[in-house]
């Protein structure tokens, strides 16, 4: 544990450092909470910028305190328009292996030969 300073100017510096550390910790916690719901929180000099993770500058909101930024972020997440759905994703069929391709060609040839033999048989009758 750190001993508190004895002089008034040292005391003011000590308090200021503690407040900056507390602000940094609360910013990280707030950013993590908003990140989990799809919102990005950015710290700017004297203010906080809240936006969708993939949003443009037009959708950004600016807040002066971390509490206001949290409220704005939660409200943005609740009001977020639904994402466009593309439908079910379908898997592309795999290309055929050379062995499967050759087998398909052989079977095709056999079907042609069988059909030809049947046609010739019908002509004889």
C-alpha positions as CSV (number, residue, x, y, z in Angstrom):
1,X,0.0,0.0,0.0
2,X,1.2,3.5,-0.9
3,X,1.7,6.0,1.9
4,X,-0.3,9.2,1.3
5,X,1.9,12.3,0.7
6,X,2.3,14.9,3.4
7,X,2.5,18.2,1.5
8,X,-0.7,19.7,0.0
9,X,0.7,19.8,-3.6
10,X,1.8,16.2,-3.3
11,X,-1.6,15.3,-1.9
12,X,-3.3,17.0,-4.9
13,X,-1.1,15.0,-7.3
14,X,-1.8,11.8,-5.5
15,X,-5.6,12.3,-5.7
16,X,-5.4,13.3,-9.3
17,X,-3.4,10.1,-10.2
18,X,-5.9,8.0,-8.4
19,X,-8.8,9.6,-10.2
20,X,-7.1,9.1,-13.6
21,X,-6.5,5.4,-12.7
22,X,-10.1,5.0,-11.7
23,X,-11.3,6.6,-14.9
24,X,-9.1,4.3,-17.0
25,X,-10.5,1.2,-15.2
26,X,-14.1,2.4,-15.6
27,X,-13.5,3.2,-19.3
28,X,-12.2,-0.3,-19.9
29,X,-15.1,-1.9,-18.1
30,X,-17.6,0.3,-20.0
31,X,-15.9,-0.4,-23.4
32,X,-16.0,-4.2,-22.7
33,X,-19.7,-4.1,-21.8
34,X,-20.7,-2.1,-24.9
35,X,-18.4,-4.2,-27.1
36,X,-20.4,-7.3,-26.0
37,X,-23.6,-5.8,-27.4
38,X,-22.1,-4.5,-30.7
39,X,-21.2,-0.9,-29.8
40,X,-17.8,0.7,-30.0
41,X,-16.7,3.2,-27.3
42,X,-13.9,5.6,-28.1
43,X,-12.3,8.1,-25.7
44,X,-11.6,11.5,-27.1
45,X,-10.1,14.5,-25.2
46,X,-12.9,15.6,-22.9
47,X,-15.6,13.4,-24.3
48,X,-16.6,9.9,-25.3
49,X,-17.7,8.7,-28.8
50,X,-20.3,5.9,-29.0
51,X,-21.0,4.2,-32.3
52,X,-22.1,0.9,-33.8
53,X,-19.1,-1.4,-34.3
54,X,-19.3,-1.0,-38.1
55,X,-21.2,2.3,-38.2
56,X,-20.5,5.5,-40.1
57,X,-19.7,8.9,-38.6
58,X,-23.4,9.9,-39.1
59,X,-24.6,7.3,-36.5
60,X,-22.0,8.3,-33.8
61,X,-23.1,9.9,-30.6
62,X,-20.9,12.0,-28.3
63,X,-21.2,12.0,-24.5
64,X,-19.3,14.0,-21.9
65,X,-19.2,11.4,-19.1
66,X,-18.7,7.7,-19.0
67,X,-22.2,7.2,-17.5
68,X,-23.8,9.2,-20.4
69,X,-21.8,7.1,-22.9
70,X,-23.0,3.9,-21.3
71,X,-26.6,5.1,-21.4
72,X,-26.3,6.2,-25.1
73,X,-24.6,2.9,-26.0
74,X,-27.3,0.8,-24.4
75,X,-30.0,2.9,-26.1
76,X,-28.3,2.5,-29.4
77,X,-28.1,-1.3,-29.0
78,X,-31.8,-1.4,-28.1
79,X,-32.8,0.7,-31.1
80,X,-30.5,-1.0,-33.6
81,X,-32.2,-1.8,-36.8
82,X,-32.3,-5.5,-37.6
83,X,-29.6,-6.8,-39.9
84,X,-30.5,-7.7,-43.4
85,X,-30.9,-11.4,-43.7
86,X,-29.6,-13.2,-46.8
87,X,-31.3,-16.5,-46.2
88,X,-29.7,-19.8,-45.4
89,X,-26.1,-20.2,-46.5
90,X,-25.6,-23.2,-48.7
91,X,-22.4,-25.1,-48.9
92,X,-20.8,-25.2,-52.4
93,X,-20.6,-28.8,-53.7
94,X,-17.1,-30.2,-53.6
95,X,-15.4,-30.7,-56.9
96,X,-15.2,-34.2,-58.1
97,X,-12.2,-36.3,-57.6
98,X,-10.5,-37.7,-60.8
99,X,-11.7,-41.2,-59.8
100,X,-15.3,-40.0,-59.5
101,X,-15.1,-38.1,-62.8
102,X,-13.8,-41.2,-64.7
103,X,-16.5,-43.4,-63.1
104,X,-19.2,-40.9,-64.2
105,X,-17.8,-40.9,-67.8
106,X,-17.7,-44.7,-67.9
107,X,-21.3,-45.0,-66.6
108,X,-22.4,-42.5,-69.1
109,X,-20.8,-44.5,-71.9
110,X,-22.3,-47.7,-70.6
111,X,-25.8,-46.1,-70.6
112,X,-25.4,-45.0,-74.2
113,X,-24.2,-48.4,-75.3
114,X,-27.1,-50.1,-73.5
115,X,-29.6,-47.7,-75.1
116,X,-28.0,-48.3,-78.6
117,X,-28.2,-52.1,-78.0
118,X,-31.9,-51.8,-77.1
119,X,-32.7,-49.7,-80.2
120,X,-30.9,-52.2,-82.4
121,X,-32.8,-55.1,-80.8
122,X,-36.1,-53.3,-81.5
123,X,-35.1,-52.8,-85.2
124,X,-34.5,-56.5,-85.7
125,X,-38.0,-57.4,-84.5
